[in-house]
Amino acid sequence: MTFKVIDMAEDSEMRVDAERAKQLVENIGAVYQSITKAANGRKVLARAMLLTMVYADHQIQVRLIAVSKLKPANDVLALHQAPQKQVDFGENYAQELMEKSGMLPKSIQWHMIGALQTNKCKPLAEQVANLYCVSSVDTAKKADALEKGRAALAEKQELSSRLRVLVQVNTSGEAEKSGVEPSETAALCRHVREKCPHLQLAGLMTIGAIARSQQSTNADSVNEDFVALRETRDKVVVELGMEAKDLELSMGMSSDFEAAITQGSDEVRVGTTIFGERPAKKDAKVKNDVAEEKS
């Protein structure tokens, strides 16, 4: 997939189709309502089970990452400029993220949520100053490459915070899935904390088995992958002497995010429910040409 790179300075008048923007705002509004309902359900469940959870007596905050993979930058801008400004956007391809970040406002928080090759880590961390989080770290080599990239960026400009990273855990045991084994998670987390000063270990992430995801279509569904990630987090915080609230859980996508929230997710990744079905990779456009509205 090849995108034409357009600098934000040259593309400061990127236009958004009004009807498209209206639909996107309605879609994401419905997602936020579902998130709120699921979060309230988790709070009630915690109290009913007398769990000593940090969520039981406090407002549950669930981060929504709008997954804009293969969708034009115009869609991202539409949601970022909406009255309820969406800040967090996720991309699966490093090249697409870097190109969109160059033409969109720096107030966006970008999340790299897809599989990331080691050789793409350093340029991504160095070139995208508003890269907020890399959610797919599953080797020490990737963490080290991100560290080098962020350190290089820090030499060029002052950074207000460290780059957040999530350790991806293969909770389903599928050979084709990325992620570190649950038993090896603590060692990688320790490496990030002790060897990567420009990175912040922010949590754990899983994608899980598709079959389990398709079965977890409502807030009451129990997903074994979500249970496994929560249990892995509990073991890591004990081994590393952390608090559970300092190691977030990122799990849940369009088909199962409500169940994920009920089971403890602090962050969900929702794409098609907001943006609609994605085009084929070869047909994707990084930016749509939108005609100027006539007054």
C-alpha positions as YAML, in Angstrom:
chain: A
units: angstrom
residues:
- id: 1
  name: MET
  ca: [0.00, 0.00, 0.00]
- id: 2
  name: THR
  ca: [1.46, 3.34, -1.06]
- id: 3
  name: PHE
  ca: [0.16, 6.65, 0.19]
- id: 4
  name: LYS
  ca: [0.96, 10.09, -1.09]
- id: 5
  name: VAL
  ca: [2.59, 12.06, 1.70]
- id: 6
  name: ILE
  ca: [1.00, 15.47, 2.22]
- id: 7
  name: ASP
  ca: [2.51, 17.85, 4.74]
- id: 8
  name: MET
  ca: [0.08, 19.42, 7.20]
- id: 9
  name: ALA
  ca: [1.38, 22.89, 6.30]
- id: 10
  name: GLU
  ca: [0.40, 22.29, 2.69]
- id: 11
  name: ASP
  ca: [-2.86, 20.60, 3.59]
- id: 12
  name: SER
  ca: [-4.12, 22.91, 6.31]
- id: 13
  name: GLU
  ca: [-7.53, 23.17, 4.57]
- id: 14
  name: MET
  ca: [-8.38, 19.48, 4.60]
- id: 15
  name: ARG
  ca: [-12.13, 19.30, 4.19]
- id: 16
  name: VAL
  ca: [-14.66, 17.01, 5.77]
- id: 17
  name: ASP
  ca: [-17.92, 15.91, 4.16]
- id: 18
  name: ALA
  ca: [-20.74, 17.15, 6.41]
- id: 19
  name: GLU
  ca: [-22.97, 14.10, 5.96]
- id: 20
  name: ARG
  ca: [-20.09, 11.72, 6.56]
- id: 21
  name: ALA
  ca: [-19.10, 13.64, 9.69]
- id: 22
  name: LYS
  ca: [-22.66, 13.49, 11.00]
- id: 23
  name: GLN
  ca: [-22.78, 9.73, 10.57]
- id: 24
  name: LEU
  ca: [-19.40, 9.23, 12.24]
- id: 25
  name: VAL
  ca: [-20.44, 11.34, 15.23]
- id: 26
  name: GLU
  ca: [-23.65, 9.33, 15.59]
- id: 27
  name: ASN
  ca: [-21.72, 6.06, 15.37]
- id: 28
  name: ILE
  ca: [-19.13, 6.98, 17.98]
- id: 29
  name: GLY
  ca: [-21.84, 8.42, 20.22]
- id: 30
  name: ALA
  ca: [-23.57, 5.04, 20.26]
- id: 31
  name: VAL
  ca: [-20.27, 3.36, 21.12]
- id: 32
  name: TYR
  ca: [-19.73, 5.73, 24.04]
- id: 33
  name: GLN
  ca: [-23.21, 4.94, 25.34]
- id: 34
  name: SER
  ca: [-22.42, 1.22, 25.21]
- id: 35
  name: ILE
  ca: [-19.11, 1.82, 26.98]
- id: 36
  name: THR
  ca: [-20.82, 3.78, 29.75]
- id: 37
  name: LYS
  ca: [-23.45, 1.06, 30.21]
- id: 38
  name: ALA
  ca: [-20.83, -1.69, 30.37]
- id: 39
  name: ALA
  ca: [-18.65, 0.32, 32.77]
- id: 40
  name: ASN
  ca: [-21.61, 0.89, 35.09]
- id: 41
  name: GLY
  ca: [-22.36, -2.82, 34.93]
- id: 42
  name: ARG
  ca: [-18.81, -3.63, 35.97]
- id: 43
  name: LYS
  ca: [-19.09, -1.28, 38.91]
- id: 44
  name: VAL
  ca: [-22.31, -2.94, 40.08]
- id: 45
  name: LEU
  ca: [-20.74, -6.39, 39.64]
- id: 46
  name: ALA
  ca: [-17.70, -5.41, 41.67]
- id: 47
  name: ARG
  ca: [-19.85, -4.24, 44.54]
- id: 48
  name: ALA
  ca: [-22.10, -7.30, 44.37]
- id: 49
  name: MET
  ca: [-19.08, -9.62, 44.60]
- id: 50
  name: LEU
  ca: [-17.47, -7.46, 47.31]
- id: 51
  name: LEU
  ca: [-14.33, -7.23, 45.21]
- id: 52
  name: THR
  ca: [-11.55, -4.95, 46.38]
- id: 53
  name: MET
  ca: [-11.24, -3.38, 42.95]
- id: 54
  name: VAL
  ca: [-10.12, 0.20, 42.35]
- id: 55
  name: TYR
  ca: [-13.27, 0.50, 40.22]
- id: 56
  name: ALA
  ca: [-15.77, -0.38, 42.93]
- id: 57
  name: ASP
  ca: [-15.99, 3.07, 44.50]
- id: 58
  name: HIS
  ca: [-14.71, 5.31, 41.75]
- id: 59
  name: GLN
  ca: [-15.82, 6.41, 38.31]
- id: 60
  name: ILE
  ca: [-14.59, 3.88, 35.76]
- id: 61
  name: GLN
  ca: [-12.69, 5.51, 32.92]
- id: 62
  name: VAL
  ca: [-12.45, 3.43, 29.75]
- id: 63
  name: ARG
  ca: [-10.34, 4.77, 26.91]
- id: 64
  name: LEU
  ca: [-11.86, 4.41, 23.46]
- id: 65
  name: ILE
  ca: [-9.39, 4.03, 20.62]
- id: 66
  name: ALA
  ca: [-11.10, 4.77, 17.32]
- id: 67
  name: VAL
  ca: [-9.34, 2.41, 14.90]
- id: 68
  name: SER
  ca: [-8.94, 4.35, 11.65]
- id: 69
  name: LYS
  ca: [-7.00, 1.64, 9.80]
- id: 70
  name: LEU
  ca: [-7.42, 2.02, 6.00]
- id: 71
  name: LYS
  ca: [-9.81, 4.94, 6.52]
- id: 72
  name: PRO
  ca: [-9.00, 8.42, 5.17]
- id: 73
  name: ALA
  ca: [-7.54, 11.16, 7.33]
- id: 74
  name: ASN
  ca: [-10.71, 13.17, 6.67]
- id: 75
  name: ASP
  ca: [-12.64, 10.73, 8.89]
- id: 76
  name: VAL
  ca: [-10.13, 11.17, 11.69]
- id: 77
  name: LEU
  ca: [-10.35, 14.95, 11.40]
- id: 78
  name: ALA
  ca: [-14.15, 14.83, 11.47]
- id: 79
  name: LEU
  ca: [-14.18, 13.06, 14.83]
- id: 80
  name: HIS
  ca: [-11.31, 15.10, 16.24]
- id: 81
  name: GLN
  ca: [-13.17, 18.33, 15.43]
- id: 82
  name: ALA
  ca: [-16.52, 17.09, 16.72]
- id: 83
  name: PRO
  ca: [-18.07, 18.71, 19.83]
- id: 84
  name: GLN
  ca: [-17.14, 15.59, 21.83]
- id: 85
  name: LYS
  ca: [-13.60, 15.63, 20.51]
- id: 86
  name: GLN
  ca: [-12.14, 12.17, 19.94]
- id: 87
  name: VAL
  ca: [-8.44, 12.22, 20.80]
- id: 88
  name: ASP
  ca: [-7.27, 8.62, 20.62]
- id: 89
  name: PHE
  ca: [-6.90, 6.96, 17.22]
- id: 90
  name: GLY
  ca: [-5.34, 3.61, 16.38]
- id: 91
  name: GLU
  ca: [-3.55, 2.38, 13.28]
- id: 92
  name: ASN
  ca: [-2.36, -1.08, 12.29]
- id: 93
  name: TYR
  ca: [0.34, -0.11, 9.80]
- id: 94
  name: ALA
  ca: [3.37, 1.99, 10.73]
- id: 95
  name: GLN
  ca: [3.58, 3.69, 7.33]
- id: 96
  name: GLU
  ca: [-0.08, 4.69, 7.39]
- id: 97
  name: LEU
  ca: [0.24, 6.07, 10.91]
- id: 98
  name: MET
  ca: [3.31, 8.13, 10.04]
- id: 99
  name: GLU
  ca: [1.69, 9.61, 6.96]
- id: 100
  name: LYS
  ca: [-1.61, 10.47, 8.62]
- id: 101
  name: SER
  ca: [0.19, 12.00, 11.59]
- id: 102
  name: GLY
  ca: [1.99, 14.33, 9.22]
- id: 103
  name: MET
  ca: [-1.22, 15.83, 7.89]
- id: 104
  name: LEU
  ca: [-3.42, 15.91, 10.98]
- id: 105
  name: PRO
  ca: [-3.39, 18.01, 14.18]
- id: 106
  name: LYS
  ca: [-0.69, 17.29, 16.72]
- id: 107
  name: SER
  ca: [-3.34, 17.21, 19.45]
- id: 108
  name: ILE
  ca: [-4.27, 13.68, 18.32]
- id: 109
  name: GLN
  ca: [-2.92, 10.81, 20.41]
- id: 110
  name: TRP
  ca: [-1.83, 8.05, 18.06]
- id: 111
  name: HIS
  ca: [-1.80, 4.39, 19.08]
- id: 112
  name: MET
  ca: [0.14, 1.79, 17.10]
- id: 113
  name: ILE
  ca: [-2.03, -1.27, 17.66]
- id: 114
  name: GLY
  ca: [-0.96, -3.63, 14.88]
- id: 115
  name: ALA
  ca: [1.93, -6.06, 14.59]
- id: 116
  name: LEU
  ca: [5.11, -4.04, 14.36]
- id: 117
  name: GLN
  ca: [8.34, -5.19, 12.74]
- id: 118
  name: THR
  ca: [11.47, -4.49, 14.75]
- id: 119
  name: ASN
  ca: [13.00, -2.37, 11.98]
- id: 120
  name: LYS
  ca: [9.92, -0.09, 11.96]
- id: 121
  name: CYS
  ca: [10.09, 0.65, 15.69]
- id: 122
  name: LYS
  ca: [12.87, 3.25, 15.75]
- id: 123
  name: PRO
  ca: [11.61, 5.43, 12.86]
- id: 124
  name: LEU
  ca: [8.06, 5.33, 14.20]
- id: 125
  name: ALA
  ca: [9.10, 6.41, 17.70]
- id: 126
  name: GLU
  ca: [11.46, 9.06, 16.37]
- id: 127
  name: GLN
  ca: [9.30, 10.62, 13.66]
- id: 128
  name: VAL
  ca: [5.87, 10.77, 15.33]
- id: 129
  name: ALA
  ca: [6.14, 13.08, 18.32]
- id: 130
  name: ASN
  ca: [2.47, 12.62, 19.23]
- id: 131
  name: LEU
  ca: [2.72, 8.84, 19.18]
- id: 132
  name: TYR
  ca: [0.99, 8.16, 22.48]
- id: 133
  name: CYS
  ca: [1.28, 4.41, 22.78]
- id: 134
  name: VAL
  ca: [2.61, 1.30, 21.07]
- id: 135
  name: SER
  ca: [0.29, -1.54, 22.00]
- id: 136
  name: SER
  ca: [2.05, -4.47, 20.35]
- id: 137
  name: VAL
  ca: [5.40, -4.89, 22.09]
- id: 138
  name: ASP
  ca: [6.17, -8.59, 22.37]
- id: 139
  name: THR
  ca: [9.99, -8.74, 22.36]
- id: 140
  name: ALA
  ca: [12.83, -6.98, 24.15]
- id: 141
  name: LYS
  ca: [14.31, -6.09, 20.73]
- id: 142
  name: LYS
  ca: [11.20, -4.11, 19.82]
- id: 143
  name: ALA
  ca: [11.26, -2.33, 23.15]
- id: 144
  name: ASP
  ca: [14.93, -1.48, 22.67]
- id: 145
  name: ALA
  ca: [14.28, -0.13, 19.15]
- id: 146
  name: LEU
  ca: [11.43, 2.05, 20.40]
- id: 147
  name: GLU
  ca: [13.73, 3.28, 23.18]
- id: 148
  name: LYS
  ca: [16.39, 4.27, 20.64]
- id: 149
  name: GLY
  ca: [13.84, 6.12, 18.55]
- id: 150
  name: ARG
  ca: [12.39, 8.04, 21.47]
- id: 151
  name: ALA
  ca: [15.84, 8.86, 22.80]
- id: 152
  name: ALA
  ca: [16.77, 10.27, 19.38]
- id: 153
  name: LEU
  ca: [13.61, 12.39, 19.35]
- id: 154
  name: ALA
  ca: [14.37, 13.64, 22.85]
- id: 155
  name: GLU
  ca: [17.67, 15.00, 21.57]
- id: 156
  name: LYS
  ca: [15.82, 17.11, 19.01]
- id: 157
  name: GLN
  ca: [12.95, 18.41, 21.12]
- id: 158
  name: GLU
  ca: [11.68, 18.45, 24.68]
- id: 159
  name: LEU
  ca: [9.21, 15.66, 25.38]
- id: 160
  name: SER
  ca: [6.48, 16.13, 27.96]
- id: 161
  name: SER
  ca: [6.12, 12.43, 28.70]
- id: 162
  name: ARG
  ca: [7.53, 9.02, 27.99]
- id: 163
  name: LEU
  ca: [6.16, 6.83, 25.22]
- id: 164
  name: ARG
  ca: [3.59, 4.45, 26.63]
- id: 165
  name: VAL
  ca: [3.94, 0.80, 25.65]
- id: 166
  name: LEU
  ca: [1.73, -2.21, 26.22]
- id: 167
  name: VAL
  ca: [3.13, -5.71, 26.28]
- id: 168
  name: GLN
  ca: [1.09, -7.92, 23.97]
- id: 169
  name: VAL
  ca: [0.24, -11.29, 25.48]
- id: 170
  name: ASN
  ca: [-0.75, -14.35, 23.46]
- id: 171
  name: THR
  ca: [-3.59, -15.49, 25.71]
- id: 172
  name: SER
  ca: [-5.11, -17.93, 23.21]
- id: 173
  name: GLY
  ca: [-1.99, -20.00, 22.59]
- id: 174
  name: GLU
  ca: [-2.49, -19.79, 18.82]
- id: 175
  name: ALA
  ca: [0.77, -20.20, 16.92]
- id: 176
  name: GLU
  ca: [-0.16, -17.57, 14.35]
- id: 177
  name: LYS
  ca: [-0.92, -14.95, 16.99]
- id: 178
  name: SER
  ca: [1.66, -12.36, 18.02]
- id: 179
  name: GLY
  ca: [2.40, -11.85, 21.68]
- id: 180
  name: VAL
  ca: [4.58, -13.09, 24.49]
- id: 181
  name: GLU
  ca: [3.58, -16.18, 26.42]
- id: 182
  name: PRO
  ca: [1.80, -15.42, 29.70]
- id: 183
  name: SER
  ca: [4.62, -17.07, 31.68]
- id: 184
  name: GLU
  ca: [7.20, -14.79, 30.02]
- id: 185
  name: THR
  ca: [5.25, -11.56, 30.39]
- id: 186
  name: ALA
  ca: [6.80, -10.42, 33.67]
- id: 187
  name: ALA
  ca: [10.34, -10.70, 32.26]
- id: 188
  name: LEU
  ca: [9.51, -8.47, 29.29]
- id: 189
  name: CYS
  ca: [7.71, -5.99, 31.53]
- id: 190
  name: ARG
  ca: [10.75, -5.85, 33.78]
- id: 191
  name: HIS
  ca: [12.99, -5.20, 30.76]
- id: 192
  name: VAL
  ca: [10.87, -2.23, 29.70]
- id: 193
  name: ARG
  ca: [10.88, -0.76, 33.20]
- id: 194
  name: GLU
  ca: [14.58, -1.23, 33.87]
- id: 195
  name: LYS
  ca: [16.24, -0.88, 30.44]
- id: 196
  name: CYS
  ca: [14.08, 1.64, 28.57]
- id: 197
  name: PRO
  ca: [14.05, 5.03, 30.35]
- id: 198
  name: HIS
  ca: [12.16, 6.79, 27.54]
- id: 199
  name: LEU
  ca: [9.34, 4.25, 27.66]
- id: 200
  name: GLN
  ca: [6.55, 3.82, 30.18]
- id: 201
  name: LEU
  ca: [5.19, 0.36, 30.83]
- id: 202
  name: ALA
  ca: [1.49, 1.19, 30.76]
- id: 203
  name: GLY
  ca: [-0.21, -2.18, 30.60]
- id: 204
  name: LEU
  ca: [-0.93, -5.45, 28.85]
- id: 205
  name: MET
  ca: [-2.82, -6.09, 25.63]
- id: 206
  name: THR
  ca: [-4.39, -9.11, 23.98]
- id: 207
  name: ILE
  ca: [-6.33, -9.78, 20.79]
- id: 208
  name: GLY
  ca: [-7.38, -13.30, 21.62]
- id: 209
  name: ALA
  ca: [-9.08, -16.00, 19.58]
- id: 210
  name: ILE
  ca: [-11.58, -14.85, 16.97]
- id: 211
  name: ALA
  ca: [-14.03, -17.61, 17.91]
- id: 212
  name: ARG
  ca: [-14.08, -16.47, 21.54]
- id: 213
  name: SER
  ca: [-14.51, -12.87, 20.43]
- id: 214
  name: GLN
  ca: [-17.49, -13.76, 18.26]
- id: 215
  name: GLN
  ca: [-19.11, -15.54, 21.18]
- id: 216
  name: SER
  ca: [-18.60, -12.58, 23.53]
- id: 217
  name: THR
  ca: [-21.24, -10.37, 21.95]
- id: 218
  name: ASN
  ca: [-22.78, -8.93, 25.11]
- id: 219
  name: ALA
  ca: [-21.65, -7.61, 28.46]
- id: 220
  name: ASP
  ca: [-22.53, -10.85, 30.27]
- id: 221
  name: SER
  ca: [-20.30, -13.05, 28.09]
- id: 222
  name: VAL
  ca: [-17.17, -14.54, 29.65]
- id: 223
  name: ASN
  ca: [-14.14, -14.62, 27.37]
- id: 224
  name: GLU
  ca: [-11.30, -16.92, 28.40]
- id: 225
  name: ASP
  ca: [-8.73, -14.59, 26.82]
- id: 226
  name: PHE
  ca: [-9.90, -11.68, 28.94]
- id: 227
  name: VAL
  ca: [-9.72, -13.83, 32.06]
- id: 228
  name: ALA
  ca: [-6.21, -14.96, 31.10]
- id: 229
  name: LEU
  ca: [-4.98, -11.41, 30.57]
- id: 230
  name: ARG
  ca: [-6.37, -10.27, 33.89]
- id: 231
  name: GLU
  ca: [-4.74, -13.19, 35.66]
- id: 232
  name: THR
  ca: [-1.44, -12.49, 33.90]
- id: 233
  name: ARG
  ca: [-1.61, -8.87, 35.03]
- id: 234
  name: ASP
  ca: [-2.23, -9.97, 38.61]
- id: 235
  name: LYS
  ca: [0.90, -12.14, 38.54]
- id: 236
  name: VAL
  ca: [3.05, -9.43, 36.93]
- id: 237
  name: VAL
  ca: [2.17, -6.76, 39.48]
- id: 238
  name: VAL
  ca: [3.09, -9.10, 42.31]
- id: 239
  name: GLU
  ca: [6.38, -10.13, 40.74]
- id: 240
  name: LEU
  ca: [7.37, -6.55, 39.86]
- id: 241
  name: GLY
  ca: [6.02, -4.93, 43.02]
- id: 242
  name: MET
  ca: [3.51, -2.77, 41.20]
- id: 243
  name: GLU
  ca: [-0.09, -1.83, 41.82]
- id: 244
  name: ALA
  ca: [-2.83, -3.19, 39.57]
- id: 245
  name: LYS
  ca: [-4.05, 0.32, 38.75]
- id: 246
  name: ASP
  ca: [-0.65, 1.11, 37.23]
- id: 247
  name: LEU
  ca: [-0.85, -1.71, 34.71]
- id: 248
  name: GLU
  ca: [-3.85, -1.24, 32.46]
- id: 249
  name: LEU
  ca: [-5.63, -3.92, 30.47]
- id: 250
  name: SER
  ca: [-6.30, -3.34, 26.77]
- id: 251
  name: MET
  ca: [-8.76, -5.87, 25.41]
- id: 252
  name: GLY
  ca: [-11.95, -5.78, 23.41]
- id: 253
  name: MET
  ca: [-12.81, -4.73, 19.85]
- id: 254
  name: SER
  ca: [-15.98, -3.95, 17.89]
- id: 255
  name: SER
  ca: [-17.59, -7.35, 18.45]
- id: 256
  name: ASP
  ca: [-16.75, -7.85, 22.11]
- id: 257
  name: PHE
  ca: [-15.80, -4.57, 23.77]
- id: 258
  name: GLU
  ca: [-18.75, -4.60, 26.17]
- id: 259
  name: ALA
  ca: [-17.78, -8.00, 27.54]
- id: 260
  name: ALA
  ca: [-14.17, -6.83, 27.77]
- id: 261
  name: ILE
  ca: [-15.16, -3.81, 29.87]
- id: 262
  name: THR
  ca: [-17.27, -5.93, 32.19]
- id: 263
  name: GLN
  ca: [-14.25, -8.19, 32.69]
- id: 264
  name: GLY
  ca: [-11.91, -5.34, 33.55]
- id: 265
  name: SER
  ca: [-10.64, -3.69, 30.37]
- id: 266
  name: ASP
  ca: [-9.38, -0.13, 30.71]
- id: 267
  name: GLU
  ca: [-9.17, 0.40, 26.97]
- id: 268
  name: VAL
  ca: [-11.09, -0.85, 23.93]
- id: 269
  name: ARG
  ca: [-10.25, -0.70, 20.23]
- id: 270
  name: VAL
  ca: [-13.28, -0.09, 18.00]
- id: 271
  name: GLY
  ca: [-13.07, 0.37, 14.25]
- id: 272
  name: THR
  ca: [-15.84, -0.93, 11.98]
- id: 273
  name: THR
  ca: [-18.63, 0.01, 14.40]
- id: 274
  name: ILE
  ca: [-17.50, 3.63, 14.07]
- id: 275
  name: PHE
  ca: [-16.10, 3.90, 10.56]
- id: 276
  name: GLY
  ca: [-17.93, 1.11, 8.72]
- id: 277
  name: GLU
  ca: [-16.44, -1.70, 6.70]
- id: 278
  name: ARG
  ca: [-12.87, -1.16, 5.55]
- id: 279
  name: PRO
  ca: [-11.91, -1.07, 1.87]
- id: 280
  name: ALA
  ca: [-9.49, -3.56, 0.40]
- id: 281
  name: LYS
  ca: [-5.93, -2.61, 1.26]
- id: 282
  name: LYS
  ca: [-5.13, -1.81, -2.37]
- id: 283
  name: ASP
  ca: [-8.10, 0.58, -2.58]
- id: 284
  name: ALA
  ca: [-7.42, 2.51, 0.64]
- id: 285
  name: LYS
  ca: [-6.84, 6.25, 0.43]
- id: 286
  name: VAL
  ca: [-4.97, 8.19, 3.07]
- id: 287
  name: LYS
  ca: [-6.99, 11.30, 2.18]
- id: 288
  name: ASN
  ca: [-10.23, 11.90, 0.30]
- id: 289
  name: ASP
  ca: [-10.78, 14.90, -1.91]
- id: 290
  name: VAL
  ca: [-13.87, 16.68, -0.60]
- id: 291
  name: ALA
  ca: [-15.48, 19.40, -2.67]
- id: 292
  name: GLU
  ca: [-15.87, 22.77, -1.02]
- id: 293
  name: GLU
  ca: [-19.45, 23.49, -0.01]
- id: 294
  name: LYS
  ca: [-21.11, 26.36, -1.85]
- id: 295
  name: SER
  ca: [-22.75, 29.01, 0.26]
...
